[in-house]
């Protein structure tokens, strides 16, 4: 590395920001993961998807192929040692290595309130929200270093970046991902690895439905989010593309809330009437 300004990567085609890159994406079959997979393929990446649901895996590959992109799906469970090994080996056997890794798998379910929780529920939270991030990253890290580096994007939650009264174990796992991301960046930046995180919130996905069940919800978004609207998977995917591509070549170790401003605005409210916290108040 030098102090020459020509070290800044040149972007020749802004419509193909990942041209020639190989991107591995966990949970890439639906919601935010599918949006990331499709956008990365649109920008020229060969996308390798880990997805537990065979129908979702098939659907996202068909969608990418129909749009002229390149994608393969691997039906695996990355919460297990066997699933991580199968995914990594299949990708490396074909591609030789990867340039971008998106650890997207995560879930607040099964939701067990802390006073009712037990070691079994803690283990489930750990496996789906933190263990797989560490395991998949470790499985691909050497291949990324051997290719001269790359970008790791960890999708977690704004709940790991603020106090979450609803489920402290879930929040702790997301916070662990955020700090793992920062520490990974500090430790491997000199090996060409950049690592950044996305703290999601208020985004419509199959896991979290922000539309149904709230009546005339359109009138409430001004209260719920400073930007005044619902978030969509494409909002998250665009930030992931920025972090994966050379547009962010001098950005590493950061966790970006992609939340419509809820972290900045406070996020959670306590209702003395209902005696509970909510991030979508109708009345207090």
C-alpha positions as CSV (number, residue, x, y, z in Angstrom):
1,X,0.0,0.0,0.0
2,X,1.2,3.5,-0.8
3,X,0.1,7.1,-0.3
4,X,-0.6,7.5,-4.0
5,X,-4.1,8.9,-4.8
6,X,-4.3,6.4,-7.6
7,X,-4.8,3.8,-4.8
8,X,-8.5,4.8,-4.9
9,X,-10.3,2.0,-6.9
10,X,-11.6,3.3,-10.2
11,X,-15.2,2.6,-11.2
12,X,-15.6,2.2,-14.9
13,X,-19.2,1.2,-15.1
14,X,-21.6,2.5,-12.4
15,X,-24.3,0.2,-13.7
16,X,-22.1,-2.9,-13.0
17,X,-20.6,-2.2,-9.6
18,X,-19.8,-5.9,-8.9
19,X,-18.9,-7.0,-12.4
20,X,-16.7,-10.1,-12.2
21,X,-17.2,-10.6,-8.5
22,X,-18.4,-13.7,-6.7
23,X,-20.9,-13.0,-3.9
24,X,-22.0,-15.5,-1.2
25,X,-25.3,-14.6,0.5
26,X,-26.9,-16.5,3.3
27,X,-30.7,-16.4,3.6
28,X,-30.8,-15.1,0.0
29,X,-34.2,-16.6,-1.0
30,X,-36.7,-14.1,0.5
31,X,-37.1,-10.6,1.9
32,X,-33.9,-8.6,2.4
33,X,-31.7,-11.5,1.3
34,X,-33.6,-12.0,-2.0
35,X,-33.4,-8.2,-2.7
36,X,-29.6,-8.3,-2.1
37,X,-29.2,-11.3,-4.3
38,X,-31.1,-9.8,-7.2
39,X,-29.4,-6.4,-7.0
40,X,-26.0,-7.9,-6.7
41,X,-26.7,-10.1,-9.8
42,X,-28.0,-7.0,-11.7
43,X,-24.7,-5.4,-11.0
44,X,-22.7,-8.2,-12.4
45,X,-21.9,-10.5,-9.5
46,X,-22.1,-14.3,-9.7
47,X,-24.4,-14.9,-6.8
48,X,-24.1,-18.0,-4.5
49,X,-27.1,-18.3,-2.2
50,X,-27.6,-20.3,0.9
51,X,-31.3,-20.8,1.6
52,X,-33.1,-23.3,3.9
53,X,-36.3,-23.3,1.9
54,X,-36.1,-25.1,-1.5
55,X,-39.0,-23.3,-3.0
56,X,-37.6,-19.9,-2.1
57,X,-34.2,-20.9,-3.4
58,X,-35.7,-22.0,-6.8
59,X,-37.8,-18.8,-7.1
60,X,-34.9,-16.3,-6.5
61,X,-32.6,-18.2,-8.9
62,X,-35.4,-18.2,-11.6
63,X,-35.9,-14.5,-11.0
64,X,-32.2,-13.6,-11.4
65,X,-31.9,-15.9,-14.4
66,X,-34.9,-14.3,-16.1
67,X,-33.3,-10.9,-15.7
68,X,-30.0,-12.1,-17.3
69,X,-28.1,-12.6,-14.1
70,X,-26.0,-15.5,-12.7
71,X,-27.0,-17.3,-9.5
72,X,-26.9,-20.7,-7.9
73,X,-28.8,-21.7,-4.7
74,X,-27.7,-24.3,-2.1
75,X,-30.4,-25.7,0.1
76,X,-28.6,-25.8,3.4
77,X,-29.1,-24.8,7.0
78,X,-26.3,-22.5,8.0
79,X,-27.2,-22.8,11.7
80,X,-25.4,-26.2,11.6
81,X,-21.8,-27.2,11.1
82,X,-22.8,-29.5,8.2
83,X,-24.8,-26.8,6.5
84,X,-21.9,-24.3,6.6
85,X,-19.4,-26.8,5.4
86,X,-21.7,-27.9,2.5
87,X,-22.3,-24.3,1.4
88,X,-18.6,-23.3,1.6
89,X,-17.3,-26.4,-0.1
90,X,-19.8,-26.1,-3.0
91,X,-19.0,-22.5,-3.6
92,X,-15.2,-22.9,-3.4
93,X,-15.2,-26.0,-5.5
94,X,-16.9,-24.1,-8.3
95,X,-15.7,-20.5,-7.9
96,X,-12.3,-21.0,-6.2
97,X,-13.1,-18.1,-3.8
98,X,-15.4,-15.2,-3.1
99,X,-15.1,-11.5,-3.2
100,X,-18.2,-10.5,-1.2
101,X,-19.9,-12.2,1.7
102,X,-23.3,-11.2,3.0
103,X,-24.3,-12.8,6.3
104,X,-28.0,-12.1,6.2
105,X,-29.7,-15.0,8.1
106,X,-31.3,-13.9,11.4
107,X,-34.7,-14.2,13.1
108,X,-36.4,-13.0,16.3
109,X,-38.4,-16.3,16.3
110,X,-39.1,-18.3,18.3
111,X,-39.9,-15.3,20.4
112,X,-39.6,-16.3,24.1
113,X,-39.8,-13.5,26.6
114,X,-36.8,-13.4,28.9
115,X,-38.6,-14.5,32.1
116,X,-39.9,-17.6,30.3
117,X,-36.7,-18.3,28.4
118,X,-34.3,-21.1,29.0
119,X,-31.0,-22.5,27.7
120,X,-32.8,-24.1,24.7
121,X,-34.3,-20.8,23.6
122,X,-30.9,-19.0,24.2
123,X,-29.2,-21.6,22.0
124,X,-31.7,-21.1,19.2
125,X,-31.2,-17.3,19.3
126,X,-27.4,-17.8,19.3
127,X,-27.4,-20.2,16.3
128,X,-29.6,-18.2,14.0
129,X,-28.4,-14.7,14.9
130,X,-24.7,-15.0,15.8
131,X,-23.1,-18.4,15.5
132,X,-23.8,-18.7,11.8
133,X,-22.2,-15.2,11.2
134,X,-19.0,-16.4,12.8
135,X,-19.0,-19.8,11.2
136,X,-19.7,-18.7,7.7
137,X,-17.2,-15.8,7.9
138,X,-14.5,-18.2,9.1
139,X,-15.3,-20.7,6.4
140,X,-14.7,-18.1,3.6
141,X,-12.2,-15.8,5.2
142,X,-9.0,-17.5,3.9
143,X,-10.3,-17.7,0.3
144,X,-11.1,-14.0,0.4
145,X,-7.6,-13.1,1.7
146,X,-6.0,-15.4,-1.0
147,X,-7.9,-13.4,-3.7
148,X,-6.5,-10.2,-2.3
149,X,-9.4,-9.2,0.0
150,X,-13.0,-8.4,-0.3
151,X,-16.0,-7.0,1.5
152,X,-18.1,-8.6,4.3
153,X,-21.6,-7.2,5.0
154,X,-23.3,-8.4,8.1
155,X,-27.1,-7.8,8.3
156,X,-28.2,-7.5,11.9
157,X,-30.7,-5.1,13.5
158,X,-31.1,-1.7,15.0
159,X,-32.1,-3.6,18.1
160,X,-28.4,-4.5,18.6
161,X,-27.6,-0.8,18.6
162,X,-30.1,0.5,21.1
163,X,-31.9,-0.9,24.1
164,X,-34.6,-3.4,23.1
165,X,-37.1,-4.0,25.9
166,X,-38.9,-6.8,24.0
167,X,-36.2,-9.5,24.1
168,X,-32.7,-8.8,25.5
169,X,-31.2,-12.1,24.4
170,X,-32.1,-11.4,20.7
171,X,-30.8,-7.9,21.1
172,X,-27.5,-9.1,22.7
173,X,-26.9,-11.5,19.7
174,X,-27.4,-8.6,17.3
175,X,-25.1,-6.4,19.3
176,X,-22.5,-9.3,19.2
177,X,-22.7,-9.3,15.4
178,X,-22.2,-5.5,15.3
179,X,-19.1,-5.7,17.5
180,X,-17.8,-8.8,15.7
181,X,-18.1,-6.7,12.5
182,X,-16.1,-3.8,13.9
183,X,-13.4,-6.1,15.4
184,X,-13.1,-8.1,12.2
185,X,-12.5,-4.9,10.3
186,X,-9.8,-3.8,12.7
187,X,-8.1,-7.1,12.6
188,X,-8.2,-8.0,8.9
189,X,-8.2,-4.6,7.1
190,X,-4.4,-5.0,6.4
191,X,-5.3,-8.3,4.6
192,X,-7.6,-6.5,2.3
193,X,-10.8,-7.3,4.1
194,X,-13.5,-4.7,4.7
195,X,-16.3,-5.5,7.1
196,X,-19.4,-3.4,7.8
197,X,-22.9,-4.0,9.2
198,X,-26.4,-3.0,8.5
199,X,-28.8,-2.4,11.4
200,X,-32.3,-2.9,9.9
201,X,-35.7,-1.7,11.2
202,X,-39.2,-1.0,9.9
203,X,-38.7,-3.1,6.8
204,X,-41.5,-5.2,5.3
205,X,-40.4,-8.8,5.0
206,X,-41.9,-12.3,5.4
207,X,-40.7,-12.3,9.0
208,X,-42.1,-9.0,10.0
209,X,-45.3,-7.6,8.6
210,X,-45.6,-3.9,9.3
211,X,-48.7,-3.5,7.2
212,X,-51.3,-6.0,8.4
213,X,-53.0,-5.5,11.8
214,X,-52.6,-1.8,12.2
215,X,-55.8,-0.5,10.6
216,X,-55.2,2.8,8.9
217,X,-51.5,2.5,9.3
218,X,-50.7,5.0,6.5
219,X,-51.5,7.8,8.9
220,X,-49.1,6.5,11.5
221,X,-45.8,6.4,9.7
222,X,-45.0,10.0,10.5
223,X,-45.0,9.0,14.1
224,X,-43.2,5.7,13.6
225,X,-40.3,6.8,11.4
226,X,-38.6,10.2,10.9
227,X,-38.6,9.6,7.1
228,X,-42.3,9.0,7.3
229,X,-42.7,5.8,5.4
230,X,-42.3,2.0,5.5
231,X,-39.0,0.5,4.5
232,X,-38.7,-2.2,1.8
233,X,-36.0,-4.9,1.1
234,X,-34.7,-2.7,-1.7
235,X,-33.8,0.0,0.8
236,X,-31.5,-2.5,2.6
237,X,-30.1,-4.0,-0.6
238,X,-29.0,-0.6,-1.9
239,X,-26.9,0.0,1.2
240,X,-25.5,-3.6,1.0
241,X,-24.5,-2.8,-2.6
242,X,-22.7,0.3,-1.5
243,X,-20.8,-1.6,1.2
244,X,-20.0,-4.5,-1.0
245,X,-18.7,-2.4,-3.9
246,X,-15.7,-0.1,-4.4
247,X,-18.0,2.9,-3.8
248,X,-17.2,2.2,-0.1
249,X,-13.5,1.3,-0.5
250,X,-12.5,3.6,2.4
251,X,-15.4,2.5,4.7
252,X,-14.8,-0.3,7.2
253,X,-15.7,-1.2,10.7
254,X,-19.0,0.6,10.7
255,X,-22.6,-0.5,11.6
256,X,-25.1,1.6,9.6
257,X,-28.7,1.9,10.9
258,X,-30.9,1.5,7.8
259,X,-34.0,2.2,9.8
260,X,-35.8,5.3,8.4
261,X,-34.3,7.2,11.4
262,X,-35.8,5.2,14.2
263,X,-32.6,4.9,16.1
264,X,-32.0,8.6,15.8
265,X,-35.6,9.4,16.8
266,X,-35.6,7.1,19.9
267,X,-37.5,4.1,18.5
268,X,-39.4,2.6,21.5
269,X,-42.2,4.1,23.5
270,X,-43.8,2.9,26.7
271,X,-47.6,3.0,27.0
272,X,-48.8,3.5,30.6
273,X,-52.3,2.5,29.4
274,X,-51.3,-0.8,27.8
275,X,-48.3,-1.2,30.1
276,X,-46.0,-2.3,27.3
277,X,-43.4,-1.0,24.9
278,X,-44.1,-0.5,21.3
279,X,-42.2,0.9,18.3
280,X,-45.5,1.6,16.4
281,X,-47.7,3.7,18.8
282,X,-51.3,4.4,17.9
283,X,-52.2,6.0,21.2
284,X,-50.3,6.0,24.5
